[in-house]
Amino acid sequence: MKRCIHISIAIFVLLCISFSGFSQGKKQFFEAYKTLGDSCISNKNFYGAHQAYAKALSYQDDTEISFKCAEACRSYQNYPDAEKYYKKVITEDSVTYRLAKYWYAEMLKFQGKYAEAAKEFDSFYKINRKITDYYTKKAKHETTVCGKKVKDVVEYTDLNFTRIDNNKINSMYAEYSPMQYNDSLFFFGGVRAIDTVMADTAYVFSNYINRISKAYIRDSVWEYVGQEESINDPYAHVGNLTFSRNGRTAYFSKCIGYDCSIYKASFNPKTATFSNIEKLPATINKPGSSNTTPHLAVTHTGEILFFASNAKGTRGGMDIWYSRINENGTFEKPINCGANVNTLGDEVTPFYDARDSLLYFSSEWHTSLGGFDIFSAKGNLKTDKWSAPANIGKPMNSSYNDLYYQYSRDSLRAYWVSNRTESQRLISKAYSNDIYYHPLIRKSVARITDLVPIYLYFDNDQPDPRSRDTLTDKDYESLYQAFMAKKQEYIIEYTKNSPSERYEYDLKNVETFFADLQKEYERLFLFAQLMEILLKDGQDIVVVFKGYASPVGNTAYNEIVAKKRISCIQNFFYEFHDGVLNQYLKNEPNTGKGSLKYGHQPIGEIKMEDTFYTSSGEQVSAISDRKQKWMSVYSPAAAYQRKIEIVAVTIEYEDELFNKIRAEVETQKKTVEDDGTIFENDSQDARSKRDIIREK
């Protein structure tokens, strides 16, 4: 209450002063708001500057302040008001404020007014053609782009994109650099207020800093967790995460003002935290240059770090560079992507897709629909040559800024950042930078090929021990959880016969097996997600299961076990996402509706090559003595044999795949049976079944 009284008194005093000396008061208010606007600009508080300058203009018309107001509006992406103020400046003094006409044309373009923009760019170029600076060259370029080329940019009308709908992720402030680490963990950068004075008007009175935050995706729902303090710096802007192939090394940028450098850190996937932060060497962070938006690409020849830099050798503002990382972790001399990719303008936010050899990046030059657009260029990393870039089209690109295009690490989605009108309104007529994504249908086809074969492992005689039924009502998820819970039992039973000098080696082998068990289970989920996307897109898929069993039991019984395990995996697919895949089982292939078909070949037992050492030092094959369960059940080599292999193909390769598997089945059975092993409990009935199978 006291504060309100004090404010009222202050307003009353100001009104008294204004009435007593009206003309002098107007000038004082003009100067005061002008000073306030300049102060806001120095703190990069562009909205506050706009409000202050606009208030100053209400007391006194001034071309300089109109220009400053236009610049402030442009800086916080309020293009309609920027257009209005630039036009005012042009009519008052187009000579002193020469660039007002250029920026006026830009504001028209940003709002999709291409015909008007082309006319204004052409006018600016003709007036300034003798001045060979960046703006004159860009105006000439934009005259052609806005007048003709934007009409040729492709539009994918059937591509659905989504804005992340959590308002703590896509806030009223700017978000950028989305990075989906796995199917649940998500990182992103964002501008956040750090010293809010008044909560309701933080955007006027606060300073801002770029921070890395994390969120989780649970059943397609985004859950915001908060800022990740293990990597953020209270005195610097931090963002632009990228990860190594194993996901345990992260690269990111850290900036003080506009001076940026690239760093790396260790990452712990279990705790989702960072440590051991260190700045990359001068090979990357050249003195006197700004280096940012790193992206680590994994290629068949090794890892390559792409980044944006204005280092010596740059063609314009920021260019795309890349450096190969040697096996010892050192960086080779960075290579500029060259004239096809880099221009007189800024090129930033690189992402390299090794499968298609495509470099994605954002540029404010080339054939851009607005400010920054996303482009792709085909690359040859052997010759370090790049094709002319192509605009990747609408709706990924718009008349606004579109940046940070990249795939999630599982290649299920493509993310990018845009301040288009679908974004959350920042203030007035400005929209914030928000994160968008779309499904990667075409990339999913390649990704599902990369995933297979998938190997799913089982505990001994699971599911339904000692049953001769070939079907089961169990699903793989429950069996997997139970198997993982037996890790300690496997360690104890397998290593109790290990000589002291071999104990650590045997222990590590068991731990490696259970790590593979978990990894393949996670790949199964990803595989099913990709199937859902492809089937929805009308693809025809054949999923083939190849079943194996362990050295315990006879071949005929092992075939029964293999069939039960295949049934168990099919149950997983039947129940996946409430049975979403089942609708495609009834569809015929080549109809465009998407069809799914399951096939299986139970191979049964396979011959094990691994041998083991008893406590006395005797070398024994796990298949030679089935009574020693520590070898035939608990050994990693035995556990690796109890598996189902998943293979997926498109319909045209179905016959070829089945013929190949049938040949493998016959060869494998012959190898096992010719081994001459006498199976424990191998009844006449079981041998008869095996003979029948052989005759078939």
Secondary structure, 3 states (H helix, E strand, C coil): CHHHHHHHHHHHHHHHHHHHCHHHHHHHHHHHHHHHHHHHHHCCCHHHHHHHHHHHHHHCCCHHHHHHHHHHHHHCCCHHHHHHHHHHHHHHCCCCCCHHHHHHHHHHHHCCCHHHHHHHHHHHHHHHCCCCCHHHHHHHHHHHHHHCHHHHCCECCCCCCEECCCCCCCCCCCEEEEEECCCCEEEEEEEEECCCCCHHHHHHHCCEEEEEEEEEEECCEEEEEEECCCCCCCCCEEEEEEECCCCCEEEEEEEECCEEEEEEEEEECCCCEEEEEEECCCCCCCCCCCEEEEEEEEECCEEEEEEEECCCCCCCCCEEEEEEECCCCCECCCEECCCCCCCCCCEEEEEEECCCCEEEEEECCCCCCCCCEEEEEEEECCCCEECCCEECCECCCCCCCEEEEEECCCCCEEEEEECCCCCCEEECCEECCEEEEEECHHHHHHHHHHHCCEEEECCCCCCCCCCCCCCCCCCHHHHHHHHHCCHHHHHHHHHCCCCCCCHHHHHHHHHHHHHHHHHHHHHHHHHHHHHHHHHHCCCEEEEEEEEEECCCCCHHHHHHHHHHHHHHHHHHHHHHHHHCCHHHCCCCCCCCCCEEEEEEEEEEECCCCCEEECCCCCEEECCCCCCCHHHHCCCHHHHHHCEEEEEEEEHHHHHHHHHHHHHHHHHHHHHHHCCCCCCCCCCHHHHHHHHHHHHC
